[in-house]
């Protein structure tokens, strides 16, 4: 069981890094690692920990989109701008590994807003989008850290 705990702990740590550096699906990796641990532990504690981790990560995923989305709406950034930012983010991810997602997203937001309101008035929307990305990342990281802590407590108890 010690080897499983070490491997799951490493996977959870990689998942946390994946949340901050958007290369890996961090929350999914954490959830999968805890599921493997729960299956291997074959205890009620393992399944309880997995259930709590699932709830934490699902709530984190919902909140990570709801809070920044509401903020962007309040700042007047339209959905079309966010869609273009997301599309250029995907293109950027393919062109520039690791940081291309962020670079493409910011460039997409800026270009869409420059087209919509003019070059000089596009920066407030771009800053607002960057702030929303940061808040979203912090929310997901907080959920991931809580899930990791829950698993760690469960691993010590079980």
C-alpha positions in Angstrom: 0.0 0.0 0.0 2.9 2.4 0.6 3.9 2.3 -3.1 0.4 3.1 -4.1 0.3 6.0 -1.6 3.5 7.3 -3.0 2.4 7.0 -6.6 -1.0 8.6 -5.9 0.7 11.4 -4.0 3.0 12.0 -6.9 0.0 12.1 -9.3 -1.9 14.5 -7.0 1.2 16.7 -6.9 1.5 16.6 -10.7 -2.3 17.4 -10.9 -1.7 20.5 -8.7 1.1 21.6 -11.0 -1.2 21.0 -14.0 -3.7 23.4 -12.6 -1.2 26.2 -12.5 0.6 25.3 -15.7 -2.3 24.5 -18.1 -0.7 21.6 -19.8 -2.3 18.7 -17.9 -5.9 18.5 -16.8 -5.0 18.9 -13.1 -8.4 18.3 -11.5 -9.1 15.3 -13.6 -5.6 13.9 -12.7 -6.2 14.4 -9.0 -9.7 12.8 -9.2 -8.3 9.8 -11.1 -5.4 9.3 -8.7 -7.7 9.4 -5.7 -10.0 6.9 -7.5 -7.1 4.5 -8.0 -6.2 5.0 -4.3 -9.8 4.3 -3.2 -10.0 1.1 -5.3 -6.7 -0.1 -4.0 -7.5 0.7 -0.4 -10.8 -1.3 -0.5 -12.0 0.5 2.6 -15.0 2.7 3.5 -12.6 5.5 4.4 -11.1 5.3 0.8 -14.5 5.6 -0.8 -15.6 8.4 1.6 -12.4 10.3 0.7 -13.0 9.8 -3.0 -16.6 11.1 -2.6 -15.5 14.2 -0.7 -12.7 14.8 -3.3 -15.2 14.5 -6.1 -17.6 17.0 -4.5 -14.7 19.4 -3.9 -13.5 19.2 -7.4 -16.9 19.5 -9.0 -17.9 22.5 -6.9 -14.5 24.0 -7.8 -15.1 23.5 -11.5 -18.5 25.1 -11.3 -17.3 28.1 -9.3 -14.2 28.5 -11.4 -16.5 29.4 -14.4 -19.3 31.1 -12.6 -17.4 33.7 -10.6 -15.1 35.0 -13.4 -17.9 34.8 -15.9 -20.1 37.0 -13.8 -17.2 39.4 -13.3 -16.5 39.6 -17.0 -20.2 40.3 -17.7 -20.2 43.1 -15.2 -17.1 44.5 -16.9 -18.9 44.4 -20.2 -16.8 41.8 -22.0 -19.1 40.0 -24.5 -19.2 36.2 -25.0 -18.0 36.6 -28.6 -14.8 38.2 -27.3 -14.3 35.3 -24.9 -15.0 32.7 -27.6 -12.3 34.3 -29.8 -9.9 34.4 -26.9 -10.5 30.7 -26.3 -10.1 29.8 -29.9 -6.8 31.7 -30.2 -5.8 30.1 -26.9 -6.2 26.7 -28.4 -4.2 27.7 -31.5 -1.5 29.3 -29.3 -1.3 26.0 -27.3 -0.5 24.1 -30.4 2.0 26.7 -31.7 3.8 27.5 -28.4 3.7 24.6 -26.0 2.9 25.4 -22.3 2.5 29.2 -22.4 0.8 29.4 -25.8 -2.6 28.9 -24.2 -2.3 32.0 -22.1 -0.6 34.0 -24.9 -3.2 33.1 -27.5 -6.1 33.8 -25.0 -4.8 37.3 -24.2 -4.1 38.0 -27.9 -7.6 36.8 -28.9 -9.2 39.0 -26.2 -7.2 42.0 -27.3 -7.9 41.5 -31.0 -11.6 41.0 -30.5 -11.9 44.0 -28.3 -9.7 46.2 -30.6 -12.0 45.3 -33.4 -15.1 46.0 -31.3 -14.2 49.2 -29.5 -10.9 50.3 -31.0 -7.2 49.7 -30.1 -6.9 52.2 -27.3 -10.1 51.1 -25.5 -9.3 47.4 -25.8 -6.9 47.2 -22.8 -9.5 47.5 -20.0 -11.3 44.4 -21.4 -8.0 42.6 -21.8 -7.0 43.3 -18.2 -10.4 42.2 -17.0 -10.0 38.9 -18.9 -6.6 38.4 -17.5 -7.9 39.0 -14.0 -10.7 36.5 -14.6 -8.2 33.9 -15.8 -6.2 34.4 -12.6 -9.2 34.2 -10.4 -10.4 31.1 -12.2 -7.0 29.5 -11.7 -6.9 30.4 -8.0 -10.4 28.9 -7.5 -9.4 25.6 -9.2 -6.1 25.5 -7.3 -7.9 26.0 -4.0 -10.3 23.1 -4.8 -7.3 21.0 -5.8 -5.4 21.8 -2.6 -8.5 21.0 -0.5 -8.8 17.7 -2.4 -5.1 16.9 -1.9 -5.4 17.7 1.8 -8.5 15.5 2.1 -6.7 12.6 0.4 -3.6 13.1 2.6 -5.7 12.9 5.7 -7.5 9.9 4.4 -4.2 8.2 3.5 -2.9 8.8 7.0 -6.1 7.6 8.7 -6.6 4.5 6.5 
